[in-house]
Amino acid sequence: MSAIDAASVLPEGHGGTPRWLRSMAYWSYQYKRTWLGSVTTSFLYPVLYLAAMGIGLGSLINTHSHSVGGVPYLDFLAPGLLAATTMQVGSNESMYPVMGAIKWLRTYFAMLATPLTVLDVLLGHMAWIAVRLSTVSVIYLGIMAAFGTVHSGLALLAVPTAVVSGLAFATPIAAFAATQKNDTGFATLYRFGLIPLFLFSGTFFPISQLPGWLQALARATPLLPRGGALPGARARPRAGVARAQASLTERF
């Protein structure tokens, strides 16, 4: 009987604990040894971007235009940078870690030698990415508050919105990473996917400044620096999980 067949008849775990939590526990344990490397992304980048772009460039924009979209430029910029940061974190956490777990470290194979199924392995990894996104979003929101860009308690809703947006990137990219034989495709994805999204999805200027066809393209992406497109983001992670599961199942 294979590991996957055995998992289908074995109980979920001690006390009915879902098996995917074991996969998530692995990634959290590994992060305990590497967390220092994420300090730059979690703390330094928000401060540098908000200081340089929001205060430095923003002071020039506010002097000449007085506001962007009816608010000071720093207030306009901060939510977009939060969304862009979760895009980058979600993408990074689902590229090399997924490829490494299949090709180099073979972590997924070790997990599948236990009663865990492919879905357990995938959900555990995606759950850990959601935890990372939540942590980064909370830290970023705190830095936004320190810069004076949080004016209402409703700003707390930015955290789950940013997490969902990050997962909308992480799940399909995990499916993509599971099909790659080397990391060449990651550079292409960054160059022609993530960087253009970062620049042209309304983070630094209103998308109304773009040509009409680019505006439609920007609204269709899961990078959501403004709250109006939230319903569209909610549907994306589920579809991405299905694609990732199918890709991983084919590999194993």
Wavefront OBJ file of the C-alpha trace (Angstrom):
o trace
v 0.000 0.000 0.000
v 1.451 3.387 -0.977
v 1.856 6.275 1.446
v -1.038 8.140 -0.153
v -3.313 5.067 -0.016
v -2.371 4.476 3.600
v -3.093 8.073 4.483
v -6.618 7.745 3.188
v -7.466 5.091 5.812
v -5.382 6.338 8.728
v -6.869 8.749 11.276
v -6.034 12.411 10.911
v -3.767 12.459 13.926
v -3.681 12.684 17.672
v -6.880 14.305 18.885
v -8.164 14.664 15.327
v -5.485 17.211 14.404
v -5.450 17.818 10.638
v -2.455 16.187 8.994
v -1.564 19.299 7.026
v -0.554 20.972 10.293
v 2.433 18.617 10.380
v 3.593 19.966 7.044
v 3.091 23.504 8.279
v 5.053 22.694 11.448
v 8.068 21.709 9.339
v 8.169 25.075 7.567
v 7.710 26.978 10.807
v 10.539 25.000 12.429
v 12.804 25.708 9.474
v 11.958 29.393 9.667
v 13.221 29.475 13.250
v 16.707 28.959 11.840
v 16.419 31.456 8.967
v 14.172 34.225 10.295
v 17.023 36.716 10.551
v 17.268 36.835 6.771
v 13.690 38.119 6.517
v 14.297 41.166 8.714
v 15.155 43.241 5.640
v 11.883 42.404 3.900
v 9.753 42.742 7.016
v 11.232 45.850 8.647
v 13.827 47.673 6.557
v 12.088 47.782 3.164
v 8.869 49.363 4.492
v 10.828 52.068 6.301
v 13.069 52.817 3.317
v 10.245 52.862 0.765
v 7.920 54.996 2.869
v 10.719 57.397 3.779
v 12.232 57.738 0.294
v 9.106 57.555 -1.879
v 6.422 58.676 0.547
v 8.184 61.492 2.367
v 10.994 62.413 -0.045
v 9.202 62.225 -3.391
v 5.847 62.790 -1.730
v 6.890 66.214 -0.438
v 7.572 67.345 -4.012
v 4.270 65.927 -5.250
v 2.298 67.483 -2.410
v 3.960 70.867 -3.025
v 2.967 70.957 -6.689
v -0.211 68.869 -6.803
v -1.246 69.084 -3.137
v -2.625 65.517 -3.228
v -2.984 62.327 -5.256
v -6.460 60.890 -5.445
v -7.573 63.443 -2.879
v -5.080 62.358 -0.175
v -1.427 63.167 0.607
v 0.969 61.105 -1.464
v 2.272 59.146 1.530
v -1.291 58.065 2.368
v -1.802 57.044 -1.258
v 1.480 55.141 -1.465
v 1.425 53.164 1.795
v -1.489 50.748 1.055
v -0.080 50.039 -2.404
v 3.318 49.179 -0.950
v 1.630 46.854 1.539
v -0.047 44.977 -1.314
v 3.162 44.925 -3.355
v 5.137 43.588 -0.399
v 2.739 40.694 0.123
v 2.975 39.958 -3.602
v 6.755 39.730 -3.327
v 6.735 37.677 -0.127
v 4.097 35.261 -1.437
v 5.992 34.853 -4.697
v 9.375 34.339 -3.029
v 7.983 31.793 -0.572
v 6.481 29.710 -3.388
v 9.349 29.726 -5.899
v 12.648 28.351 -4.624
v 11.184 26.693 -1.504
v 8.813 24.633 -3.665
v 11.476 23.779 -6.232
v 13.943 22.943 -3.463
v 11.411 20.709 -1.724
v 11.026 18.737 -4.976
v 14.388 18.873 -6.719
v 17.173 19.615 -4.248
v 16.209 18.902 -0.643
v 13.371 16.536 -1.638
v 11.427 17.583 1.433
v 8.107 16.830 -0.234
v 9.223 13.262 -0.936
v 10.103 12.785 2.726
v 6.690 14.089 3.749
v 4.921 11.816 1.288
v 6.756 8.824 2.767
v 4.590 9.464 5.856
v 0.778 9.286 6.024
v 0.588 12.812 4.534
v -1.108 13.164 1.168
v -0.185 15.565 -1.603
v -3.018 17.823 -0.483
v -1.750 17.742 3.121
v 1.738 18.738 1.970
v 0.383 21.532 -0.205
v -2.076 22.921 2.347
v 0.569 22.880 5.052
v 2.977 24.841 2.886
v 0.306 27.330 1.783
v -0.818 27.732 5.405
v 2.732 28.597 6.389
v 2.929 31.150 3.572
v -0.321 32.642 4.902
v 1.307 32.939 8.339
v 4.323 34.684 6.800
v 2.052 37.039 4.883
v 0.075 37.806 8.037
v 3.240 38.580 9.989
v 4.624 40.844 7.276
v 1.266 42.611 6.865
v 0.911 43.305 10.589
v 4.468 44.652 10.785
v 3.946 46.794 7.705
v 0.682 48.155 9.069
v 2.449 49.082 12.295
v 5.131 50.929 10.323
v 2.403 52.674 8.322
v 0.850 53.800 11.607
v 4.237 55.102 12.771
v 4.432 57.180 9.577
v 0.980 58.586 10.282
v -0.854 56.978 7.366
v -3.411 55.048 9.457
v -6.431 57.191 10.237
v -9.078 54.618 11.180
v -9.455 51.294 12.926
v -10.814 49.955 9.644
v -7.200 49.882 8.474
v -6.946 46.516 10.262
v -8.964 45.081 7.369
v -5.904 45.700 5.211
v -4.202 42.695 6.843
v -6.588 39.935 5.637
v -6.914 41.729 2.293
v -3.137 41.718 1.849
v -2.892 38.057 2.901
v -5.497 37.006 0.342
v -3.739 39.061 -2.315
v -0.404 37.419 -1.479
v -1.947 33.943 -1.634
v -3.413 34.813 -5.016
v 0.192 34.963 -6.216
v 1.651 32.180 -4.094
v -0.682 29.375 -5.153
v -0.311 29.584 -8.961
v 3.414 30.299 -8.653
v 3.785 27.173 -6.490
v 2.069 25.222 -9.279
v 4.463 26.790 -11.781
v 7.508 26.016 -9.629
v 6.438 22.379 -9.280
v 6.629 21.930 -13.053
v 10.072 23.491 -13.558
v 13.273 21.526 -14.073
v 15.483 24.511 -13.203
v 15.136 28.053 -11.913
v 15.466 29.804 -15.280
v 11.736 30.422 -15.434
v 11.814 32.368 -12.165
v 13.931 35.149 -13.669
v 11.476 35.416 -16.559
v 8.553 35.529 -14.150
v 10.182 38.339 -12.188
v 11.221 40.303 -15.260
v 7.976 40.128 -17.208
v 5.444 39.494 -14.443
v 6.168 40.695 -10.935
v 8.192 43.819 -11.705
v 5.665 45.228 -14.228
v 2.892 44.525 -11.714
v 4.834 46.335 -9.029
v 5.271 49.359 -11.270
v 1.931 49.555 -13.083
v -0.749 48.292 -10.674
v -1.505 51.602 -9.016
v 1.150 51.422 -6.314
v 2.939 54.653 -7.213
v 0.270 56.488 -9.207
v -3.462 56.079 -9.939
v -4.130 53.567 -12.689
v -6.404 56.179 -14.240
v -3.179 57.681 -15.608
v -2.617 54.564 -17.730
v -4.033 53.990 -21.229
v -7.463 52.349 -21.234
v -6.269 48.848 -22.163
v -3.611 48.922 -19.444
v -6.205 50.031 -16.895
v -8.284 46.938 -17.644
v -5.179 44.769 -17.323
v -4.214 46.362 -13.996
v -7.710 45.778 -12.560
v -7.553 42.105 -13.578
v -4.391 41.387 -11.578
v -4.422 40.092 -7.979
v -2.218 42.964 -6.831
v -4.828 45.071 -5.070
v -3.507 48.235 -3.481
v -7.033 49.642 -3.353
v -9.989 47.952 -1.687
v -12.515 48.060 -4.514
v -11.297 44.893 -6.226
v -11.341 42.688 -3.103
v -14.130 40.326 -4.281
v -12.069 39.395 -7.325
v -9.109 38.426 -5.145
v -11.128 36.074 -2.997
v -11.806 33.739 -5.875
v -8.202 33.404 -7.018
v -6.470 31.489 -4.193
v -8.895 28.532 -4.391
v -8.278 28.122 -8.109
v -4.546 28.443 -7.498
v -4.603 25.712 -4.842
v -6.314 23.375 -7.305
v -3.655 24.060 -9.947
v -0.845 23.601 -7.432
v -2.301 20.312 -6.187
v -2.612 19.019 -9.762
v 0.993 19.977 -10.547
v 2.356 18.321 -7.399
v 0.267 15.188 -7.966
v 1.740 14.833 -11.454
v 5.258 15.109 -10.045
v 4.700 12.439 -7.390
l 1 2 3 4 5 6 7 8 9 10 11 12 13 14 15 16 17 18 19 20 21 22 23 24 25 26 27 28 29 30 31 32 33 34 35 36 37 38 39 40 41 42 43 44 45 46 47 48 49 50 51 52 53 54 55 56 57 58 59 60 61 62 63 64 65 66 67 68 69 70 71 72 73 74 75 76 77 78 79 80 81 82 83 84 85 86 87 88 89 90 91 92 93 94 95 96 97 98 99 100 101 102 103 104 105 106 107 108 109 110 111 112 113 114 115 116 117 118 119 120 121 122 123 124 125 126 127 128 129 130 131 132 133 134 135 136 137 138 139 140 141 142 143 144 145 146 147 148 149 150 151 152 153 154 155 156 157 158 159 160 161 162 163 164 165 166 167 168 169 170 171 172 173 174 175 176 177 178 179 180 181 182 183 184 185 186 187 188 189 190 191 192 193 194 195 196 197 198 199 200 201 202 203 204 205 206 207 208 209 210 211 212 213 214 215 216 217 218 219 220 221 222 223 224 225 226 227 228 229 230 231 232 233 234 235 236 237 238 239 240 241 242 243 244 245 246 247 248 249 250 251 252
